[in-house]
């Protein structure tokens, strides 16, 4: 299947999210982004509220990439949810690093976090 840039606007927006932008997101913005990209991670209102109550902004989220235990201890969420959060943060951080190391696909001022695939 061809996955060129002929995607819907939602997918086009994904391609624009950079590490720098995500680091600037507040605790209200980040959960919405997570829900759009990984619907199962914060699948119910209780999980979202616990996550938001800990004031986890984009920079804090990325600082704890891969650390499911931190999410479990801070948010008091189920271990499966914490593992998914940690994996997503790790994936985001890795994609940002890959773009930052000169793959030739970065934007004019910041690395792309997601390609439009």
ABEGO torsion letter per residue (X at the ends): XBBBABBBAAAAAAAABBAAAAAABBAAAAAAAAAAABAAABABAAAAAAAAAAGBBAAAAAAABGBAAAAAAAAGBBAAAAAAAAAAAAAAAAAAAAAAAGAGABBAABBBABBBX
